[in-house]
Amino acid sequence: MIITIKKGASQTDIEMALSQLEKRKRKPSLKKYFGSLKRGLDGLKYQKEIRREN
């Protein structure tokens, strides 16, 4: 997102633009990782199987 602040803008205009930017920031979501690994598996063993390492 781009916010343009024109030359000669007042301090309040700058603060308003920055607050709009902060409102639109997305927090990272971990929902896509929930349940991605089956429980009861050893993480290293799983990685080696997936990568076909021995």
Biopython code that builds the backbone (N, CA, C, O; Angstrom):
import numpy as np
from Bio.PDB.StructureBuilder import StructureBuilder

atoms = [
    (1, "MET", "N", (0.847, -1.169, 0.000)),
    (1, "MET", "CA", (0.000, 0.000, 0.000)),
    (1, "MET", "C", (0.890, 1.228, 0.000)),
    (1, "MET", "O", (1.915, 1.272, 0.681)),
    (2, "ILE", "N", (0.492, 2.204, -0.759)),
    (2, "ILE", "CA", (1.260, 3.444, -0.852)),
    (2, "ILE", "C", (0.401, 4.586, -0.336)),
    (2, "ILE", "O", (-0.751, 4.755, -0.734)),
    (3, "ILE", "N", (0.991, 5.361, 0.558)),
    (3, "ILE", "CA", (0.332, 6.565, 1.054)),
    (3, "ILE", "C", (1.200, 7.739, 0.650)),
    (3, "ILE", "O", (2.389, 7.781, 0.965)),
    (4, "THR", "N", (0.607, 8.685, -0.043)),
    (4, "THR", "CA", (1.348, 9.849, -0.503)),
    (4, "THR", "C", (1.123, 11.006, 0.462)),
    (4, "THR", "O", (-0.011, 11.375, 0.766)),
    (5, "ILE", "N", (2.222, 11.563, 0.933)),
    (5, "ILE", "CA", (2.153, 12.737, 1.800)),
    (5, "ILE", "C", (2.739, 13.895, 0.999)),
    (5, "ILE", "O", (3.911, 13.874, 0.623)),
    (6, "LYS", "N", (1.924, 14.886, 0.748)),
    (6, "LYS", "CA", (2.353, 16.012, -0.081)),
    (6, "LYS", "C", (3.263, 16.945, 0.707)),
    (6, "LYS", "O", (3.195, 17.035, 1.933)),
    (7, "LYS", "N", (4.094, 17.618, -0.024)),
    (7, "LYS", "CA", (5.011, 18.578, 0.574)),
    (7, "LYS", "C", (4.203, 19.681, 1.242)),
    (7, "LYS", "O", (3.261, 20.213, 0.656)),
    (8, "GLY", "N", (4.573, 20.015, 2.456)),
    (8, "GLY", "CA", (3.878, 21.062, 3.194)),
    (8, "GLY", "C", (2.711, 20.543, 4.009)),
    (8, "GLY", "O", (1.928, 21.335, 4.534)),
    (9, "ALA", "N", (2.578, 19.231, 4.127)),
    (9, "ALA", "CA", (1.484, 18.651, 4.916)),
    (9, "ALA", "C", (1.720, 18.930, 6.393)),
    (9, "ALA", "O", (2.860, 18.972, 6.857)),
    (10, "SER", "N", (0.644, 19.116, 7.113)),
    (10, "SER", "CA", (0.762, 19.405, 8.540)),
    (10, "SER", "C", (1.070, 18.120, 9.310)),
    (10, "SER", "O", (0.942, 17.016, 8.782)),
    (11, "GLN", "N", (1.470, 18.287, 10.546)),
    (11, "GLN", "CA", (1.810, 17.141, 11.397)),
    (11, "GLN", "C", (0.593, 16.229, 11.598)),
    (11, "GLN", "O", (0.732, 15.007, 11.636)),
    (12, "THR", "N", (-0.582, 16.817, 11.725)),
    (12, "THR", "CA", (-1.789, 16.005, 11.922)),
    (12, "THR", "C", (-2.105, 15.174, 10.676)),
    (12, "THR", "O", (-2.554, 14.033, 10.782)),
    (13, "ASP", "N", (-1.865, 15.761, 9.481)),
    (13, "ASP", "CA", (-2.087, 15.013, 8.239)),
    (13, "ASP", "C", (-1.147, 13.808, 8.167)),
    (13, "ASP", "O", (-1.547, 12.719, 7.754)),
    (14, "ILE", "N", (0.088, 14.016, 8.568)),
    (14, "ILE", "CA", (1.068, 12.926, 8.552)),
    (14, "ILE", "C", (0.675, 11.840, 9.544)),
    (14, "ILE", "O", (0.760, 10.652, 9.234)),
    (15, "GLU", "N", (0.247, 12.242, 10.729)),
    (15, "GLU", "CA", (-0.164, 11.271, 11.742)),
    (15, "GLU", "C", (-1.389, 10.482, 11.290)),
    (15, "GLU", "O", (-1.482, 9.281, 11.547)),
    (16, "MET", "N", (-2.325, 11.144, 10.620)),
    (16, "MET", "CA", (-3.508, 10.456, 10.111)),
    (16, "MET", "C", (-3.121, 9.428, 9.049)),
    (16, "MET", "O", (-3.659, 8.320, 9.029)),
    (17, "ALA", "N", (-2.193, 9.794, 8.171)),
    (17, "ALA", "CA", (-1.752, 8.874, 7.128)),
    (17, "ALA", "C", (-1.065, 7.661, 7.738)),
    (17, "ALA", "O", (-1.277, 6.535, 7.289)),
    (18, "LEU", "N", (-0.250, 7.883, 8.751)),
    (18, "LEU", "CA", (0.442, 6.778, 9.409)),
    (18, "LEU", "C", (-0.539, 5.885, 10.163)),
    (18, "LEU", "O", (-0.366, 4.667, 10.194)),
    (19, "SER", "N", (-1.562, 6.475, 10.769)),
    (19, "SER", "CA", (-2.539, 5.654, 11.479)),
    (19, "SER", "C", (-3.346, 4.798, 10.505)),
    (19, "SER", "O", (-3.697, 3.663, 10.828)),
    (20, "GLN", "N", (-3.642, 5.325, 9.324)),
    (20, "GLN", "CA", (-4.334, 4.534, 8.302)),
    (20, "GLN", "C", (-3.480, 3.353, 7.872)),
    (20, "GLN", "O", (-3.990, 2.255, 7.650)),
    (21, "LEU", "N", (-2.187, 3.583, 7.756)),
    (21, "LEU", "CA", (-1.277, 2.519, 7.358)),
    (21, "LEU", "C", (-1.228, 1.422, 8.419)),
    (21, "LEU", "O", (-1.228, 0.236, 8.089)),
    (22, "GLU", "N", (-1.187, 1.813, 9.680)),
    (22, "GLU", "CA", (-1.140, 0.837, 10.765)),
    (22, "GLU", "C", (-2.430, 0.019, 10.839)),
    (22, "GLU", "O", (-2.392, -1.165, 11.172)),
    (23, "LYS", "N", (-3.555, 0.633, 10.537)),
    (23, "LYS", "CA", (-4.830, -0.077, 10.575)),
    (23, "LYS", "C", (-4.885, -1.164, 9.511)),
    (23, "LYS", "O", (-5.518, -2.198, 9.724)),
    (24, "ARG", "N", (-4.246, -0.955, 8.390)),
    (24, "ARG", "CA", (-4.339, -1.878, 7.268)),
    (24, "ARG", "C", (-3.288, -2.979, 7.308)),
    (24, "ARG", "O", (-3.323, -3.889, 6.479)),
    (25, "LYS", "N", (-2.364, -2.917, 8.245)),
    (25, "LYS", "CA", (-1.367, -3.977, 8.354)),
    (25, "LYS", "C", (-2.059, -5.262, 8.765)),
    (25, "LYS", "O", (-2.921, -5.263, 9.643)),
    (26, "ARG", "N", (-1.678, -6.342, 8.132)),
    (26, "ARG", "CA", (-2.246, -7.631, 8.466)),
    (26, "ARG", "C", (-1.309, -8.357, 9.409)),
    (26, "ARG", "O", (-0.090, -8.354, 9.236)),
    (27, "LYS", "N", (-1.898, -8.965, 10.393)),
    (27, "LYS", "CA", (-1.117, -9.774, 11.305)),
    (27, "LYS", "C", (-0.955, -11.156, 10.682)),
    (27, "LYS", "O", (-1.900, -11.694, 10.106)),
    (28, "PRO", "N", (0.235, -11.726, 10.795)),
    (28, "PRO", "CA", (0.409, -13.062, 10.205)),
    (28, "PRO", "C", (-0.510, -14.082, 10.867)),
    (28, "PRO", "O", (-0.694, -14.072, 12.084)),
    (29, "SER", "N", (-1.069, -14.938, 10.069)),
    (29, "SER", "CA", (-1.987, -15.947, 10.559)),
    (29, "SER", "C", (-1.318, -17.312, 10.497)),
    (29, "SER", "O", (-0.713, -17.667, 9.485)),
    (30, "LEU", "N", (-1.425, -18.063, 11.563)),
    (30, "LEU", "CA", (-0.851, -19.396, 11.614)),
    (30, "LEU", "C", (-1.888, -20.469, 11.324)),
    (30, "LEU", "O", (-1.585, -21.660, 11.410)),
    (31, "LYS", "N", (-3.093, -20.070, 10.986)),
    (31, "LYS", "CA", (-4.169, -21.032, 10.742)),
    (31, "LYS", "C", (-3.817, -22.022, 9.640)),
    (31, "LYS", "O", (-4.217, -23.184, 9.697)),
    (32, "LYS", "N", (-3.073, -21.568, 8.639)),
    (32, "LYS", "CA", (-2.774, -22.464, 7.527)),
    (32, "LYS", "C", (-1.817, -23.583, 7.923)),
    (32, "LYS", "O", (-1.697, -24.570, 7.197)),
    (33, "TYR", "N", (-1.134, -23.449, 9.060)),
    (33, "TYR", "CA", (-0.205, -24.471, 9.503)),
    (33, "TYR", "C", (-0.813, -25.445, 10.509)),
    (33, "TYR", "O", (-0.221, -26.489, 10.781)),
    (34, "PHE", "N", (-1.965, -25.131, 11.059)),
    (34, "PHE", "CA", (-2.586, -26.013, 12.042)),
    (34, "PHE", "C", (-2.986, -27.325, 11.390)),
    (34, "PHE", "O", (-3.640, -27.341, 10.347)),
    (35, "GLY", "N", (-2.592, -28.402, 12.004)),
    (35, "GLY", "CA", (-2.955, -29.717, 11.508)),
    (35, "GLY", "C", (-2.182, -30.158, 10.285)),
    (35, "GLY", "O", (-2.561, -31.136, 9.641)),
    (36, "SER", "N", (-1.098, -29.456, 9.943)),
    (36, "SER", "CA", (-0.362, -29.831, 8.745)),
    (36, "SER", "C", (0.448, -31.104, 8.947)),
    (36, "SER", "O", (0.684, -31.839, 7.988)),
    (37, "LEU", "N", (0.875, -31.379, 10.169)),
    (37, "LEU", "CA", (1.586, -32.615, 10.477)),
    (37, "LEU", "C", (0.697, -33.515, 11.309)),
    (37, "LEU", "O", (-0.032, -33.051, 12.186)),
    (38, "LYS", "N", (0.762, -34.778, 11.033)),
    (38, "LYS", "CA", (0.005, -35.728, 11.837)),
    (38, "LYS", "C", (0.709, -35.890, 13.176)),
    (38, "LYS", "O", (1.938, -35.937, 13.245)),
    (39, "ARG", "N", (-0.057, -35.972, 14.200)),
    (39, "ARG", "CA", (0.527, -36.114, 15.535)),
    (39, "ARG", "C", (1.137, -37.500, 15.704)),
    (39, "ARG", "O", (0.711, -38.473, 15.081)),
    (40, "GLY", "N", (2.138, -37.555, 16.560)),
    (40, "GLY", "CA", (2.768, -38.824, 16.855)),
    (40, "GLY", "C", (3.945, -39.133, 15.941)),
    (40, "GLY", "O", (4.557, -40.193, 16.066)),
    (41, "LEU", "N", (4.269, -38.237, 15.035)),
    (41, "LEU", "CA", (5.399, -38.453, 14.143)),
    (41, "LEU", "C", (6.627, -37.715, 14.667)),
    (41, "LEU", "O", (6.522, -36.647, 15.270)),
    (42, "ASP", "N", (7.780, -38.305, 14.424)),
    (42, "ASP", "CA", (9.030, -37.630, 14.733)),
    (42, "ASP", "C", (9.306, -36.644, 13.598)),
    (42, "ASP", "O", (9.299, -37.030, 12.430)),
    (43, "GLY", "N", (9.547, -35.390, 13.929)),
    (43, "GLY", "CA", (9.723, -34.351, 12.922)),
    (43, "GLY", "C", (10.883, -34.623, 11.981)),
    (43, "GLY", "O", (10.746, -34.454, 10.769)),
    (44, "LEU", "N", (12.031, -35.043, 12.521)),
    (44, "LEU", "CA", (13.203, -35.303, 11.696)),
    (44, "LEU", "C", (12.971, -36.499, 10.774)),
    (44, "LEU", "O", (13.335, -36.474, 9.599)),
    (45, "LYS", "N", (12.366, -37.532, 11.321)),
    (45, "LYS", "CA", (12.073, -38.728, 10.519)),
    (45, "LYS", "C", (11.107, -38.371, 9.388)),
    (45, "LYS", "O", (11.278, -38.829, 8.259)),
    (46, "TYR", "N", (10.108, -37.569, 9.683)),
    (46, "TYR", "CA", (9.132, -37.141, 8.679)),
    (46, "TYR", "C", (9.825, -36.361, 7.557)),
    (46, "TYR", "O", (9.563, -36.601, 6.378)),
    (47, "GLN", "N", (10.711, -35.426, 7.926)),
    (47, "GLN", "CA", (11.413, -34.629, 6.919)),
    (47, "GLN", "C", (12.259, -35.511, 6.011)),
    (47, "GLN", "O", (12.285, -35.326, 4.794)),
    (48, "LYS", "N", (12.946, -36.467, 6.616)),
    (48, "LYS", "CA", (13.785, -37.349, 5.814)),
    (48, "LYS", "C", (12.950, -38.186, 4.852)),
    (48, "LYS", "O", (13.360, -38.407, 3.713)),
    (49, "GLU", "N", (11.799, -38.649, 5.292)),
    (49, "GLU", "CA", (10.915, -39.418, 4.416)),
    (49, "GLU", "C", (10.419, -38.562, 3.259)),
    (49, "GLU", "O", (10.390, -39.013, 2.114)),
    (50, "ILE", "N", (10.038, -37.352, 3.554)),
    (50, "ILE", "CA", (9.504, -36.458, 2.527)),
    (50, "ILE", "C", (10.594, -36.113, 1.523)),
    (50, "ILE", "O", (10.349, -36.078, 0.317)),
    (51, "ARG", "N", (11.795, -35.861, 2.025)),
    (51, "ARG", "CA", (12.905, -35.480, 1.135)),
    (51, "ARG", "C", (13.613, -36.693, 0.550)),
    (51, "ARG", "O", (14.530, -36.557, -0.260)),
    (52, "ARG", "N", (13.178, -37.891, 0.968)),
    (52, "ARG", "CA", (13.765, -39.147, 0.522)),
    (52, "ARG", "C", (15.250, -39.235, 0.831)),
    (52, "ARG", "O", (16.055, -39.707, 0.028)),
    (53, "GLU", "N", (15.583, -38.758, 2.032)),
    (53, "GLU", "CA", (16.954, -38.857, 2.496)),
    (53, "GLU", "C", (17.096, -40.135, 3.314)),
    (53, "GLU", "O", (16.111, -40.651, 3.844)),
    (54, "ASN", "N", (18.286, -40.629, 3.413)),
    (54, "ASN", "CA", (18.554, -41.810, 4.239)),
    (54, "ASN", "C", (19.503, -41.476, 5.346)),
    (54, "ASN", "O", (19.848, -42.345, 6.147)),
]
sb = StructureBuilder()
sb.init_structure("model")
sb.init_model(0)
sb.init_chain("A")
sb.init_seg("    ")
for serial, (resi, resn, name, xyz) in enumerate(atoms, 1):
    if name == "N":
        sb.init_residue(resn, " ", resi, " ")
    sb.init_atom(name, np.array(xyz, "f"), 0.0, 1.0, " ", f" {name:<3s}", serial, name[0])
structure = sb.get_structure()
